Amino acid sequence: MRDGIKGWKTAGYATVNRLGLLNDLIEVNKTDFATLLITEKKARRLKNCMFVDFRNKAKYDRIHIKGANHVDYSNMFSKPMMEELNKSNSLVVIHDAQAVAGVIAMTLKLMEYPDVYILK
């Protein structure tokens, strides 16, 4: 969907907040979730590191990592957002809920983004 999650909801498709989704994605991708966790210090040493902050705008505006790109969770996976993310960058996902960050990271990996991490 061009408009990501928001477009999915607008089209009438169900969206469910299900913590088990992360485990399902990990099983499909056969990735050890712990290997995706990274500190800011280590992330900054990665080649072409891009921090992507999926928290709500108010939290992002209050405090965020220097240089982080904000993506509203409701626009996640929209065509404009996907065009902004470069598969040659190392992407570091930021979200307050670890399960949500995990789902985002695993989905990006399934979409063939090779270097995806979750900020500890």
Secondary structure, 3 states (H helix, E strand, C coil): CCCHHHHHHHCCCCCCCCCHHHHHHHHHHCCCHHHHEECHHHHHCCCCEEEEECCCHHHHHHCCCCCCEECCHHHCCCHHHHHHCCCCCEEEEECCCHHHHHHHHHHHHHCCCCCEEEEC
